[in-house]
Amino acid sequence: MPLPLTDVPVDLRALRAAHQETERTGPPDGPRIGIMASYTADSVVPYLATALGGAYGRPDFHVAPYNQIIQECLDPDSGSARADLDVVVVAQRLEELEDGAWTAGLLAVADAAREAAARWGATLVAVLPGLPAADPLGVAGDCWSDGHTAAAAAAREAMRTALADRPNVHLVDLESVLRSLGAAKAHHPALYQFAKVPYREEVYHQLGARVAHVLRLRTGDTRHAAALDLRGLADADDTDGLGGVLRWLSAAGVPSYALGGRDAVPAWRELVTSDPMVPARLSDWFFDDRDLDVQVRGLAAEAGLTARDVALLQRREDHLIVTVRPAHGGPAEAVDLGVDAAAWPSRLAAAGVFDHLPVPGAPGRAAAWGGPAGGDGAPEPAGGLSLASFVAGLRVEADFRAARDGDLPRINEMLVASKEFTLGVPVPPVTVGTLPAGGDRVLLLGSVRDRLGDLGPSVVVSLAGQGSDCVVEALVISCPAMGKGVEVQAMREIAAHARAMGADRIVVGYRDTGRNHAAIDFLRSPTGGGTAETPDGAVLDLLVRAETSDTGAVITS
């Protein structure tokens, strides 16, 4: 499928509705695609799915919790590791990395993702991050060789070098999307503050299309030749525009053919008159009484291709239309290059109709041009990074205290909004009147910080004493704090309060919401299940049980 042009209006709501409709058609029968991002990336799913097209089946998506890329890659029991993925899409924003260490942070993400994809037998599509939306130094930052923009460019190129020319690894550049849309249409600062969604829908649409484009190119869904239909060329501008298209095709190494009926010969002569090099840029030309489809099949057979390998360029009602037939069947797809003949070559390039993926180990573009080949300049992967060493390097600290009146808005927000690490059991809103005052009821708020910064209030724990049991009514951990050992610290805090209540056992009930497997997996793991240890080493029994709204509790561990 050609890439969507950013200046052509698209009904994004209709695309999302189409995706929702296909979701109702039955179980997925296409590739299993995992998405890991440092921000909320669920919005890319419908656009990636629709861009892949039905010929590849309906993809099955696994979206990891945001800002958990390295944890998902390193933990053998993470949701991504157990998802049996065919494709892994990884997107790390620079803004979520430690300031001043963008290159090291981005390379750590790249290495962890590459090694994880190799272990899982999956294709890796890594997203080169866009440049930050704003430099805190303003215009003065343009003058600094080590300013934000320079540091971002260096980090991006280090990531590109580390992943380029690797088998089963591909790159797409988010900066290309941000640049083509412009900052006003790309960034959404308010939504990022509220829901960690940094971009507007147009960005997710374009990014999904680029990822799908790479995956389709992997399966041979590309064009190997161009057929230029000279029928209908109206004036000198059309002729010049088509001449510009032909020059671009020649520079891109695309075999090109001119076609038409006998009435197209005058247009052919005008084209050659405007540029005598036209015949040299063409592989062949045909002007006869055969219809267009027969001509296309004929030139394809002559070139050892099929008709699906040939893109057809035609002028229709002042527009230049490029039509392609997907390699794996389905209806023909078209891209409108518009009415501005002078812009046809640049718009054709932007549509990616003739894109090809590089072959690992083949000479790079610089070598093909006779320039420096780059040689073995790719940095070696860091290697040896484990989940334990990653977490230890974050220097995570968690402080727990009894909730206060002023904490209630944040606590209630977390109880409602948290989806990944939560027990899934509905909890009524906490009010001043219901705020525990000690005894057999405890409501805790945990604040977390690490070397990257202060995450603020990130953990909510609600406990109730019931005889010799301490029942965990709520255990919520925000996504930025997940996978950093905070879960273990929270369980130790729970055990300490259970012991203070005089309880012999901790009871945790959960409901599987489809999104809270991070919490369920932790509770079932050796780290979380079976026993709970207090900070001073005392051990209490831990009972974990699955609950539903219509049946009694079922003990699972």
PLY file of the C-alpha trace (Angstrom):
ply
format ascii 1.0
element vertex 557
property float x
property float y
property float z
element edge 556
property int vertex1
property int vertex2
end_header
0.00 0.00 0.00
1.40 3.46 -0.83
2.09 5.68 2.14
-0.62 8.27 2.86
0.34 11.80 1.85
0.19 14.13 4.83
-1.57 16.95 2.97
-4.43 14.74 1.79
-7.38 14.72 4.25
-8.13 11.30 5.75
-11.20 10.33 7.76
-9.40 8.88 10.77
-12.67 8.18 12.53
-13.75 6.00 9.61
-10.47 4.07 9.78
-10.95 3.43 13.48
-14.56 2.37 12.89
-13.44 -0.02 10.14
-10.93 -1.57 12.49
-13.55 -1.99 15.21
-15.83 -3.67 12.70
-13.16 -6.20 11.70
-12.55 -6.94 15.38
-16.08 -8.38 15.51
-15.51 -10.81 12.64
-13.91 -13.55 14.72
-10.54 -14.48 16.18
-7.39 -12.99 14.63
-5.77 -15.03 11.86
-2.81 -12.79 11.02
0.58 -12.01 12.54
0.98 -11.50 16.28
2.33 -7.96 16.73
3.72 -6.61 19.98
4.00 -2.87 20.63
6.31 -1.53 23.33
6.64 2.21 23.79
7.77 4.68 26.42
4.42 6.43 25.98
0.82 5.35 25.50
0.79 3.83 22.00
-2.56 2.03 21.83
-3.76 4.57 19.27
-1.43 3.18 16.62
-3.21 -0.21 16.58
-6.22 0.57 14.30
-4.06 2.42 11.77
-1.39 -0.28 11.65
-4.07 -2.95 11.29
-5.93 -1.21 8.45
-2.69 -0.33 6.64
-1.58 -3.97 6.63
-4.72 -4.88 4.74
-6.86 -8.00 4.77
-4.54 -10.00 2.51
-2.29 -10.61 5.53
-5.10 -11.73 7.81
-6.30 -9.83 10.84
-3.35 -9.06 13.13
-3.44 -9.93 16.81
-1.94 -7.13 18.93
-0.25 -7.17 22.31
0.38 -3.66 23.68
2.77 -3.64 26.63
2.39 -1.17 29.51
3.93 2.17 28.64
7.51 2.99 29.62
8.31 -0.68 30.28
10.39 -1.50 27.19
13.55 -2.81 28.84
11.64 -4.64 31.56
9.44 -6.34 28.95
12.52 -7.32 26.92
14.62 -8.64 29.81
12.00 -10.39 31.93
11.47 -13.94 30.59
8.00 -13.97 32.16
6.83 -10.58 30.83
3.63 -10.34 28.84
5.59 -9.67 25.66
7.92 -12.61 26.24
4.95 -14.96 26.62
2.91 -13.53 23.74
4.54 -15.62 20.97
5.13 -12.51 18.86
5.90 -12.47 15.15
6.71 -8.75 15.09
7.99 -6.43 17.82
7.52 -2.66 17.39
9.61 -0.61 19.83
9.26 3.17 20.22
11.28 5.11 22.80
10.94 8.88 23.12
14.05 10.80 24.07
12.05 12.87 26.55
11.45 9.77 28.72
15.20 9.07 29.00
17.60 10.58 31.50
18.52 14.10 30.41
22.15 14.23 29.35
22.33 10.48 28.70
20.12 10.10 25.65
22.61 8.14 23.57
23.37 5.61 26.31
19.68 5.23 27.15
18.59 4.82 23.55
21.33 2.27 22.85
20.30 0.28 25.93
16.72 0.15 24.60
17.94 -0.80 21.11
20.19 -3.60 22.40
17.54 -5.02 24.73
14.90 -4.95 21.98
17.18 -6.54 19.38
18.26 -9.33 21.70
14.69 -9.97 22.87
13.34 -10.13 19.31
16.10 -12.61 18.42
15.21 -14.82 21.42
11.54 -14.70 20.53
12.15 -15.39 16.83
10.39 -12.13 15.95
11.01 -9.33 13.48
12.02 -6.08 15.15
10.73 -2.76 13.85
12.46 -0.03 15.84
11.14 3.54 15.72
13.84 6.20 15.56
12.61 8.88 17.99
11.68 12.33 16.82
13.55 15.41 17.91
12.18 16.97 21.13
9.34 19.41 20.56
11.20 22.34 22.12
14.70 23.24 23.24
14.70 24.84 26.70
17.40 27.23 25.49
15.21 28.47 22.65
17.00 29.97 19.66
20.22 30.04 21.67
20.16 26.23 21.63
20.82 26.36 17.88
24.32 27.61 18.69
25.28 24.85 21.11
27.14 21.86 19.71
26.04 19.85 22.74
22.53 21.31 23.07
19.26 19.39 22.98
18.98 19.24 19.21
22.59 18.16 18.73
22.33 15.56 21.50
19.09 14.22 20.03
20.61 13.95 16.56
23.64 12.11 17.96
21.45 9.68 19.91
19.27 8.98 16.87
22.26 8.25 14.66
23.84 6.03 17.31
20.64 3.98 17.40
20.47 3.84 13.60
24.07 2.65 13.40
23.53 0.03 16.11
20.50 -1.51 14.36
21.15 -0.92 10.67
22.23 -3.93 8.60
21.05 -6.37 11.28
19.12 -9.44 10.09
15.39 -9.28 10.76
15.66 -5.71 12.08
14.09 -2.66 10.43
13.83 1.03 11.25
11.14 3.64 10.71
11.78 7.29 11.47
9.21 9.13 13.56
10.96 12.44 12.85
9.90 12.11 9.20
6.30 12.02 10.36
6.66 14.90 12.81
8.48 17.03 10.23
5.92 16.42 7.49
2.96 17.18 9.76
4.50 20.12 11.59
4.61 20.67 15.34
1.09 22.07 15.65
-0.45 18.96 14.10
1.92 16.50 15.75
2.41 17.17 19.45
-0.29 17.16 22.12
1.29 18.43 25.38
-1.97 18.54 27.35
-2.94 14.97 26.52
0.57 13.82 27.40
0.26 15.34 30.86
-3.10 13.67 31.36
-2.65 10.26 29.73
0.97 10.01 28.48
-0.24 10.40 24.89
2.31 12.80 23.37
1.01 12.90 19.79
-2.16 13.67 17.94
-4.08 11.03 15.98
-2.46 12.10 12.70
0.94 10.99 14.03
-0.32 7.56 15.03
-1.95 7.23 11.62
1.25 8.04 9.76
3.42 5.95 12.10
1.13 2.94 11.74
1.25 3.33 7.96
5.08 3.43 7.97
5.37 0.32 10.14
2.87 -1.49 7.92
4.80 -0.31 4.86
7.98 -1.95 6.17
6.17 -5.20 6.98
4.55 -5.32 3.55
7.88 -4.66 1.85
9.28 -7.66 3.76
6.78 -9.89 2.00
7.68 -8.58 -1.46
4.78 -6.15 -1.74
6.66 -3.57 -3.78
6.78 -2.36 -7.36
9.70 -3.14 -9.65
8.77 -1.07 -12.70
6.70 1.95 -13.72
4.35 2.30 -16.69
3.66 5.92 -17.73
0.44 6.24 -19.70
0.81 9.21 -22.08
-2.89 9.26 -22.90
-4.58 12.45 -21.82
-1.55 14.72 -21.40
-3.12 18.12 -21.87
-0.45 20.81 -21.97
3.20 21.70 -21.54
2.91 21.69 -17.75
1.71 18.09 -17.84
4.58 17.18 -20.14
7.14 18.88 -17.93
5.65 17.24 -14.83
5.79 13.78 -16.36
9.33 14.49 -17.49
10.22 15.33 -13.88
8.63 12.06 -12.74
10.69 10.16 -15.30
13.89 11.85 -14.13
13.10 10.87 -10.54
12.36 7.27 -11.54
15.63 7.07 -13.46
17.62 8.44 -10.51
15.89 5.92 -8.22
16.83 3.06 -10.54
13.24 2.14 -11.40
12.81 0.61 -14.91
10.22 2.74 -16.68
8.06 2.33 -19.78
5.98 4.80 -21.79
2.63 3.53 -23.05
-0.25 4.84 -25.11
-2.37 4.53 -28.19
-1.34 5.94 -31.54
-2.98 9.23 -30.55
-0.39 9.56 -27.76
2.50 9.91 -30.26
2.25 13.75 -30.33
2.56 13.82 -26.55
5.56 11.51 -26.84
7.23 13.81 -29.34
6.57 16.81 -27.11
8.07 14.94 -24.14
11.22 14.09 -26.10
11.48 17.64 -27.42
11.32 19.05 -23.88
14.00 16.59 -22.73
16.08 14.72 -25.33
17.30 12.35 -22.59
13.82 10.80 -22.21
14.51 7.78 -24.49
17.69 7.00 -22.56
15.77 7.00 -19.28
13.15 4.56 -20.54
13.53 0.81 -20.80
11.08 0.73 -23.74
7.94 2.39 -25.10
4.79 1.09 -26.79
2.27 3.10 -28.86
-0.24 0.78 -30.53
-3.90 -0.22 -30.64
-3.79 -2.64 -27.67
-5.74 -1.64 -24.59
-3.82 -0.48 -21.55
-4.07 -3.70 -19.51
-2.70 -5.74 -22.40
0.17 -3.30 -22.81
1.03 -3.51 -19.09
0.96 -7.32 -19.13
3.09 -7.31 -22.24
5.81 -5.05 -20.85
5.77 -7.03 -17.58
6.30 -10.30 -19.43
9.10 -8.75 -21.48
10.83 -7.63 -18.28
10.31 -11.00 -16.53
7.77 -9.50 -14.13
4.07 -9.90 -13.39
1.50 -7.17 -13.87
1.39 -6.75 -10.06
5.05 -5.71 -10.14
4.25 -2.67 -12.30
2.86 0.63 -11.01
0.67 2.47 -13.49
0.84 6.29 -13.68
-2.11 7.95 -15.44
-3.46 11.46 -15.78
-7.13 11.67 -14.80
-9.04 14.95 -14.63
-5.88 17.02 -14.15
-4.58 14.66 -11.44
-1.73 12.16 -11.76
-2.90 8.85 -10.26
-0.60 5.97 -9.35
-2.31 2.57 -9.24
-0.75 -0.55 -7.71
-2.01 -4.08 -7.24
-1.08 -5.66 -3.89
1.26 -8.62 -4.25
-0.98 -10.83 -2.09
-4.28 -10.06 -3.77
-7.10 -7.71 -2.92
-8.36 -4.62 -4.73
-6.04 -2.21 -6.48
-4.76 0.69 -4.41
-4.26 4.22 -5.70
-2.49 7.37 -4.60
-3.40 10.78 -5.96
-0.35 12.94 -6.69
-2.57 15.97 -7.19
-2.91 18.61 -9.91
0.40 20.44 -9.41
2.58 18.85 -12.08
5.74 20.38 -10.62
5.08 18.55 -7.33
4.48 15.14 -8.88
8.07 13.84 -8.44
8.33 14.80 -4.75
4.87 13.43 -3.98
5.68 10.19 -5.77
8.78 9.86 -3.60
6.76 10.54 -0.44
4.21 7.86 -1.38
6.92 5.17 -1.22
5.50 3.25 -4.18
8.93 1.98 -5.27
10.53 1.57 -1.85
12.76 -1.45 -1.25
14.26 -2.69 2.00
18.06 -2.94 2.18
19.61 -6.40 2.07
21.70 -7.10 5.22
25.35 -7.33 4.30
24.96 -5.58 0.96
26.95 -2.40 0.26
25.33 0.69 1.76
24.16 3.72 -0.16
27.45 5.55 0.46
29.39 2.66 -1.05
27.03 2.57 -4.03
27.72 6.27 -4.61
31.47 5.74 -4.33
31.68 7.43 -0.91
32.88 6.03 2.40
31.14 2.74 3.13
31.11 3.07 6.88
32.80 -0.30 7.33
32.62 -1.74 10.80
31.70 1.51 12.51
28.61 0.09 14.22
29.08 0.04 17.98
29.00 -3.33 19.60
25.92 -4.05 21.69
26.27 -3.40 25.37
25.47 -7.05 26.19
25.28 -8.50 29.67
22.32 -6.33 30.66
19.96 -8.20 32.94
16.69 -7.17 34.48
18.27 -7.20 37.94
21.17 -4.99 36.89
18.83 -2.62 35.05
16.58 -2.23 38.10
19.58 -1.87 40.41
20.98 0.85 38.18
17.76 2.85 38.49
18.33 3.27 42.24
14.61 3.13 42.98
13.31 4.41 46.32
9.73 4.05 47.53
8.31 5.82 50.60
4.94 4.76 52.03
2.77 6.74 54.42
-0.82 6.84 55.61
-3.07 8.71 53.21
-4.22 12.22 54.11
-7.22 14.31 53.09
-5.23 16.13 50.39
-4.21 12.81 48.81
-7.76 11.72 47.99
-8.01 13.22 44.45
-4.82 11.46 43.37
-5.79 8.18 45.08
-9.25 8.09 43.51
-7.78 8.95 40.13
-5.35 6.02 40.37
-8.07 3.63 41.55
-10.15 4.46 38.46
-7.57 5.13 35.78
-4.96 2.43 36.45
-5.37 -0.55 34.16
-2.08 -2.48 34.12
-1.09 -3.14 37.75
-4.38 -3.36 39.61
-6.38 -6.16 41.21
-9.33 -5.49 38.93
-11.76 -5.58 41.86
-13.99 -2.45 41.98
-13.20 -0.18 44.91
-15.59 2.63 45.92
-14.16 6.15 45.92
-12.42 7.16 49.11
-13.91 10.17 50.87
-12.86 12.12 53.94
-15.53 10.31 55.88
-14.28 6.86 54.86
-10.58 7.60 55.22
-9.14 4.97 57.62
-7.91 6.30 60.94
-5.83 3.28 61.95
-6.75 0.03 63.66
-7.86 -2.75 61.31
-8.07 -0.52 58.22
-5.10 1.04 56.41
-4.86 3.20 53.30
-1.30 3.84 52.09
0.11 6.12 49.43
3.58 5.34 48.10
5.82 7.87 46.37
8.57 6.63 44.06
11.73 8.18 42.69
14.71 6.89 40.78
17.80 8.33 39.14
15.68 9.54 36.21
13.51 11.72 38.42
10.70 11.88 40.96
7.68 9.84 39.84
5.56 11.22 42.67
2.60 9.31 44.16
2.70 5.98 42.35
1.31 3.26 44.67
-2.04 2.88 46.45
-2.58 0.11 49.03
-5.83 -0.48 50.88
-5.89 -3.10 53.68
-8.61 -4.41 55.98
-8.22 -6.73 58.97
-10.70 -9.62 59.06
-10.02 -11.85 62.03
-6.61 -13.44 61.53
-6.50 -12.31 57.89
-5.26 -9.08 56.38
-7.26 -8.57 53.16
-5.71 -6.50 50.39
-8.64 -4.54 48.98
-6.60 -2.52 46.51
-3.05 -2.67 45.18
-2.38 -0.18 42.40
0.98 0.74 40.89
1.29 3.37 38.15
2.91 2.35 34.87
6.08 4.48 35.29
6.80 2.68 38.59
6.11 -0.85 37.33
8.90 -3.31 36.70
11.35 -1.47 38.96
11.08 -3.56 42.10
8.35 -1.34 43.55
6.01 -4.35 43.57
8.28 -6.19 46.02
8.61 -3.12 48.25
4.82 -2.75 48.28
4.36 -6.38 49.35
6.86 -5.90 52.18
4.95 -2.82 53.32
1.70 -4.82 53.23
3.31 -7.60 55.28
4.55 -5.12 57.87
1.06 -3.64 58.35
-0.52 -7.11 58.39
1.83 -8.11 61.19
0.99 -4.90 63.08
-2.69 -5.87 62.81
-1.89 -9.24 64.37
-2.79 -11.10 61.17
-1.37 -14.54 60.39
-2.16 -14.43 56.69
-2.47 -11.96 53.81
-5.33 -12.56 51.38
-5.33 -11.00 47.89
-8.26 -11.42 45.52
-8.16 -10.32 41.89
-10.26 -10.30 38.74
-8.72 -10.71 35.30
-9.70 -7.60 33.32
-7.62 -8.52 30.28
-5.31 -5.59 31.01
-4.02 -6.32 34.52
-1.80 -9.33 33.82
1.22 -7.46 35.20
-0.36 -7.60 38.67
-1.69 -11.15 38.27
1.65 -12.47 37.04
3.46 -10.85 39.95
1.07 -12.31 42.53
1.43 -15.76 41.00
5.22 -15.55 40.73
7.66 -16.94 43.32
8.45 -13.32 44.20
4.87 -12.45 45.06
3.08 -15.74 45.76
3.11 -18.14 48.67
4.62 -15.95 51.38
5.15 -12.27 52.10
8.17 -10.99 53.96
8.24 -7.91 56.17
11.17 -5.46 55.96
12.64 -7.01 59.13
12.50 -10.55 57.74
9.29 -11.92 59.29
7.29 -14.16 56.93
3.51 -14.37 56.61
1.42 -16.75 54.50
0.03 -15.21 51.32
-3.20 -16.49 49.78
-3.90 -15.35 46.21
-7.30 -16.11 44.76
-9.12 -15.36 41.53
-12.60 -13.92 41.84
-15.48 -13.26 39.46
-18.57 -11.15 39.90
-20.90 -14.17 39.68
-19.06 -17.01 41.46
-17.31 -17.56 44.73
-13.59 -17.18 45.15
-11.37 -19.80 43.56
-8.00 -20.44 45.22
-5.17 -20.35 42.67
-2.10 -20.35 44.92
0 1
1 2
2 3
3 4
4 5
5 6
6 7
7 8
8 9
9 10
10 11
11 12
12 13
13 14
14 15
15 16
16 17
17 18
18 19
19 20
20 21
21 22
22 23
23 24
24 25
25 26
26 27
27 28
28 29
29 30
30 31
31 32
32 33
33 34
34 35
35 36
36 37
37 38
38 39
39 40
40 41
41 42
42 43
43 44
44 45
45 46
46 47
47 48
48 49
49 50
50 51
51 52
52 53
53 54
54 55
55 56
56 57
57 58
58 59
59 60
60 61
61 62
62 63
63 64
64 65
65 66
66 67
67 68
68 69
69 70
70 71
71 72
72 73
73 74
74 75
75 76
76 77
77 78
78 79
79 80
80 81
81 82
82 83
83 84
84 85
85 86
86 87
87 88
88 89
89 90
90 91
91 92
92 93
93 94
94 95
95 96
96 97
97 98
98 99
99 100
100 101
101 102
102 103
103 104
104 105
105 106
106 107
107 108
108 109
109 110
110 111
111 112
112 113
113 114
114 115
115 116
116 117
117 118
118 119
119 120
120 121
121 122
122 123
123 124
124 125
125 126
126 127
127 128
128 129
129 130
130 131
131 132
132 133
133 134
134 135
135 136
136 137
137 138
138 139
139 140
140 141
141 142
142 143
143 144
144 145
145 146
146 147
147 148
148 149
149 150
150 151
151 152
152 153
153 154
154 155
155 156
156 157
157 158
158 159
159 160
160 161
161 162
162 163
163 164
164 165
165 166
166 167
167 168
168 169
169 170
170 171
171 172
172 173
173 174
174 175
175 176
176 177
177 178
178 179
179 180
180 181
181 182
182 183
183 184
184 185
185 186
186 187
187 188
188 189
189 190
190 191
191 192
192 193
193 194
194 195
195 196
196 197
197 198
198 199
199 200
200 201
201 202
202 203
203 204
204 205
205 206
206 207
207 208
208 209
209 210
210 211
211 212
212 213
213 214
214 215
215 216
216 217
217 218
218 219
219 220
220 221
221 222
222 223
223 224
224 225
225 226
226 227
227 228
228 229
229 230
230 231
231 232
232 233
233 234
234 235
235 236
236 237
237 238
238 239
239 240
240 241
241 242
242 243
243 244
244 245
245 246
246 247
247 248
248 249
249 250
250 251
251 252
252 253
253 254
254 255
255 256
256 257
257 258
258 259
259 260
260 261
261 262
262 263
263 264
264 265
265 266
266 267
267 268
268 269
269 270
270 271
271 272
272 273
273 274
274 275
275 276
276 277
277 278
278 279
279 280
280 281
281 282
282 283
283 284
284 285
285 286
286 287
287 288
288 289
289 290
290 291
291 292
292 293
293 294
294 295
295 296
296 297
297 298
298 299
299 300
300 301
301 302
302 303
303 304
304 305
305 306
306 307
307 308
308 309
309 310
310 311
311 312
312 313
313 314
314 315
315 316
316 317
317 318
318 319
319 320
320 321
321 322
322 323
323 324
324 325
325 326
326 327
327 328
328 329
329 330
330 331
331 332
332 333
333 334
334 335
335 336
336 337
337 338
338 339
339 340
340 341
341 342
342 343
343 344
344 345
345 346
346 347
347 348
348 349
349 350
350 351
351 352
352 353
353 354
354 355
355 356
356 357
357 358
358 359
359 360
360 361
361 362
362 363
363 364
364 365
365 366
366 367
367 368
368 369
369 370
370 371
371 372
372 373
373 374
374 375
375 376
376 377
377 378
378 379
379 380
380 381
381 382
382 383
383 384
384 385
385 386
386 387
387 388
388 389
389 390
390 391
391 392
392 393
393 394
394 395
395 396
396 397
397 398
398 399
399 400
400 401
401 402
402 403
403 404
404 405
405 406
406 407
407 408
408 409
409 410
410 411
411 412
412 413
413 414
414 415
415 416
416 417
417 418
418 419
419 420
420 421
421 422
422 423
423 424
424 425
425 426
426 427
427 428
428 429
429 430
430 431
431 432
432 433
433 434
434 435
435 436
436 437
437 438
438 439
439 440
440 441
441 442
442 443
443 444
444 445
445 446
446 447
447 448
448 449
449 450
450 451
451 452
452 453
453 454
454 455
455 456
456 457
457 458
458 459
459 460
460 461
461 462
462 463
463 464
464 465
465 466
466 467
467 468
468 469
469 470
470 471
471 472
472 473
473 474
474 475
475 476
476 477
477 478
478 479
479 480
480 481
481 482
482 483
483 484
484 485
485 486
486 487
487 488
488 489
489 490
490 491
491 492
492 493
493 494
494 495
495 496
496 497
497 498
498 499
499 500
500 501
501 502
502 503
503 504
504 505
505 506
506 507
507 508
508 509
509 510
510 511
511 512
512 513
513 514
514 515
515 516
516 517
517 518
518 519
519 520
520 521
521 522
522 523
523 524
524 525
525 526
526 527
527 528
528 529
529 530
530 531
531 532
532 533
533 534
534 535
535 536
536 537
537 538
538 539
539 540
540 541
541 542
542 543
543 544
544 545
545 546
546 547
547 548
548 549
549 550
550 551
551 552
552 553
553 554
554 555
555 556
